[in-house]
């Protein structure tokens, strides 16, 4: 290998290391349901509040001292049920040889019990570790030590708790309700999928089959329909209408409205106010 190739390899490795998730992370979850997957296994432990999780069709509420296993490439939806919900996330992206046995045992655990309950002694230890992470959030060595300690103890001191299987199905009423509540903001396909506990690709396919248009087209129509109502009421400027209906700017709003309605927003307004 020549010097330039070696430098490129080192730079690539450094970038990959920087992009890799930290071994242990403290995260505050949003109040809306989100949905995604990733190429590595995660252990999620509740610290504060209540979090609703759905992993592979199995749903449960995770509170303080409870948790779940999300294995690599598994669709999962999640969202806070409280004003603020904090979780500890242990990421197992690229196990070294000495980690492979732990990862194997964690994967085996998830096949039996996706959700688990910690005993009181482990909860106290985790509280202490979390305080250390909060005081030194950029200490990678501390993050790794926390992850290793908790993982080793989990294999001996957890127990399953009751879960219920949520039937993954397409429910347009739920999707509509989510859209109506968030229409003034950006709405991603992952968020819509999470609202009905479906993976993003499965949701997109079911939506197109049952509604006849893509989720993106459906949301755009909802935005324009609301814009028409606001224009007819005459209480807002066109710039305000664009903002209230979730368009990034007035130019995008005008272009989309004109394409779907055949007239511009200003022309549409002249039908009611001259």
C-alpha positions in Angstrom: 0.0 0.0 0.0 1.5 3.4 -1.0 1.5 6.4 1.3 -1.5 8.2 -0.3 -3.6 5.0 0.0 -2.6 4.6 3.6 -3.5 8.3 4.4 -6.9 7.8 2.6 -7.5 4.6 4.7 -6.6 6.4 7.9 -8.8 9.4 7.0 -11.7 7.1 6.2 -11.3 5.2 9.5 -11.2 8.5 11.4 -14.4 9.7 9.7 -16.2 6.4 10.4 -15.1 6.7 14.0 -16.5 10.2 14.3 -19.8 9.2 12.7 -20.2 6.2 14.9 -22.6 6.6 17.8 -21.2 6.9 21.3 -21.3 3.7 23.3 -23.6 5.3 25.8 -25.9 8.3 25.1 -28.4 10.3 27.1 -31.4 11.3 24.9 -34.5 13.3 25.5 -37.3 12.0 23.2 -39.8 14.0 21.2 -43.5 13.9 22.0 -44.4 12.7 18.5 -43.9 9.2 17.3 -40.8 8.6 15.2 -39.8 5.5 13.3 -36.5 4.3 11.9 -33.9 1.5 11.9 -30.1 1.3 12.0 -27.4 -1.2 11.3 -26.4 -1.9 14.9 -28.1 -3.2 18.1 -29.3 -0.8 20.8 -30.3 -1.3 24.4 -32.7 1.4 25.6 -33.3 2.1 29.3 -35.9 4.5 30.7 -34.6 7.2 33.1 -37.5 9.7 33.3 -41.0 9.9 32.1 -42.8 7.4 29.9 -41.9 6.3 26.4 -44.0 4.2 24.1 -42.0 1.8 22.0 -43.0 -0.7 19.2 -40.3 -3.1 18.1 -41.1 -5.8 15.5 -44.8 -5.5 16.1 -44.5 -5.7 19.9 -45.5 -2.6 21.8 -45.1 -1.5 25.3 -44.6 1.6 27.5 -41.1 1.9 29.0 -40.8 3.8 32.3 -38.0 4.4 34.7 -35.9 1.2 35.3 -37.4 -0.5 32.3 -36.0 -1.0 28.9 -36.0 -2.8 25.5 -33.6 -4.4 23.1 -33.6 -3.2 19.5 -31.5 -5.5 17.3 -29.8 -4.4 14.1 -31.9 -3.5 11.1 -35.2 -3.8 13.1 -38.0 -1.3 12.4 -39.0 0.5 15.6 -41.3 3.3 16.5 -41.0 5.4 19.7 -42.2 8.6 21.3 -42.6 10.3 24.7 -45.9 10.1 26.5 -44.9 12.7 29.0 -43.8 16.3 28.8 -40.2 15.1 28.8 -38.9 11.6 28.7 -35.2 10.8 29.1 -33.5 7.5 28.1 -30.1 5.9 28.3 -29.1 4.3 24.9 -26.3 1.8 24.7 -25.1 1.5 21.1 -23.3 -1.7 19.9 -22.3 -0.8 16.4 -19.0 -2.6 15.7 -18.2 -5.1 18.3 -14.6 -6.1 18.9 -13.7 -9.8 19.5 -14.2 -9.5 23.2 -17.6 -7.9 22.7 -19.0 -10.5 20.3 -20.1 -12.8 23.1 -22.0 -10.0 24.8 -23.7 -9.0 21.5 -24.6 -12.6 20.8 -26.2 -12.9 24.3 -28.1 -9.6 23.9 -29.4 -10.8 20.5 -30.5 -14.1 22.1 -32.2 -12.2 24.9 -34.2 -10.1 22.4 -35.7 -13.2 20.8 -37.2 -14.1 24.2 -37.8 -10.8 25.9 -37.7 -7.5 23.9 -38.7 -5.6 27.0 -37.2 -6.0 30.4 -37.3 -4.8 34.0 -34.2 -3.8 36.0 -33.8 -4.7 39.7 -33.4 -1.9 42.2 -29.6 -2.3 42.6 -29.0 -2.0 38.9 -31.2 1.1 38.7 -29.2 2.8 41.5 -25.9 2.0 39.7 -27.3 3.3 36.4 -28.4 6.5 38.1 -24.8 7.0 39.4 -23.3 6.4 35.9 -25.8 8.8 34.3 -24.8 11.5 36.6 -21.2 11.0 35.6 -22.0 11.1 31.9 -24.0 14.3 32.4 -21.0 15.9 34.2 -18.6 14.8 31.5 -20.6 14.5 28.3 -17.6 14.4 25.9 -15.6 11.8 27.8 -15.6 8.8 25.4 -13.7 6.6 27.8 -16.5 7.2 30.4 -19.1 6.5 27.8 -17.5 3.2 26.9 -17.0 2.2 30.6 -20.7 2.9 31.3 -21.8 0.8 28.3 -19.6 -2.1 29.3 -20.7 -2.0 32.9 -24.4 -1.9 32.2 -24.2 -4.5 29.5 -22.4 -7.0 31.7 -24.9 -6.5 34.5 -27.9 -6.7 32.3 -27.2 -10.3 31.4 -27.6 -11.3 35.0 -30.1 -8.9 36.6 -33.0 -8.3 34.3 -36.4 -9.9 34.1 -39.2 -9.7 31.5 -42.4 -7.7 32.0 -45.8 -8.1 30.3 -46.1 -6.9 26.8 -48.9 -6.7 24.3 -48.7 -7.2 20.6 -50.0 -4.3 18.6 -51.3 -5.3 15.3 -49.4 -3.4 12.6 -52.1 -2.1 10.3 -52.8 1.0 8.2 -55.3 3.3 9.9 -56.0 6.4 7.8 -58.0 8.1 10.6 -54.9 8.0 12.8 -52.7 9.3 10.0 -55.1 12.1 9.3 -55.2 13.1 12.9 -51.4 13.2 13.1 -51.3 15.3 9.9 -53.9 17.8 11.2 -52.0 18.2 14.5 -48.7 18.9 12.7 -49.7 20.5 9.4 -47.9 23.8 10.2 -44.6 21.9 10.5 -42.4 19.6 8.3 -43.9 16.1 8.3 -41.6 13.2 7.4 -42.7 9.8 6.1 -41.0 8.2 9.1 -43.2 10.3 11.5 -46.4 9.2 9.6 -45.3 5.6 9.7 -44.5 5.8 13.4 -48.0 7.2 14.1 -49.5 3.8 13.1 -46.5 1.6 14.2 -45.3 0.6 10.8 -41.9 0.6 9.2 -41.3 3.4 6.7 -41.2 1.2 3.6 -44.2 -0.9 4.6 -46.2 2.3 5.4 -45.4 3.8 2.0 -46.5 0.7 0.2 -49.7 0.3 2.1 -50.5 4.0 1.8 -50.1 4.0 -2.0 -52.1 0.8 -2.3 -55.1 2.0 -0.2 -55.2 5.7 -0.9 -53.9 5.8 -4.5 -51.3 8.5 -4.0 -48.0 8.7 -2.1 -48.0 10.1 1.5 -46.1 13.2 0.2 -48.8 13.9 -2.4 -51.5 13.4 0.3 -49.9 15.8 2.7 -49.4 18.4 0.0 -53.1 18.2 -0.8 -54.0 18.6 2.9 -51.8 21.7 3.1 -53.4 23.2 0.0 -57.0 22.4 1.3 -56.2 24.2 4.5 -54.7 27.1 2.6 -57.9 27.4 0.6 -60.0 27.6 3.8 -57.7 30.2 5.3 -57.7 32.3 2.1 -61.5 32.2 2.0 -61.7 33.4 5.6 -59.7 36.5 4.7 -58.0 36.9 8.0 -54.4 36.2 7.0 -51.9 37.4 4.4 -50.7 34.9 1.8 -47.3 34.9 3.6 -49.1 33.9 6.8 -51.1 31.3 5.0 -47.9 29.8 3.7 -46.5 29.6 7.2 -49.6 28.2 8.8 -49.9 25.4 6.3 -46.2 24.3 6.7 -44.6 25.5 3.4 -41.0 26.5 3.7 -41.6 29.8 2.0 -44.2 31.7 0.0 -42.6 30.9 -3.4 -42.9 27.1 -2.7 -46.5 27.7 -1.5 -47.4 29.6 -4.6 -45.9 27.0 -6.9 -47.6 24.1 -5.2 -51.0 25.8 -4.9 -50.9 26.8 -8.6 -50.0 23.3 -9.7 -52.7 21.6 -7.7 -55.5 24.2 -8.1 -54.8 25.6 -11.6 -54.8 29.2 -10.2 -52.3 31.1 -8.0 -53.2 31.9 -4.3 -53.7 35.6 -5.2 -56.0 34.7 -8.1 -57.9 32.3 -5.8 -58.3 35.1 -3.2 -59.8 37.5 -5.8 -62.8 35.1 -6.2 -63.8 36.1 -2.7 -62.3 39.5 -2.1 -62.0 42.1 -4.9 
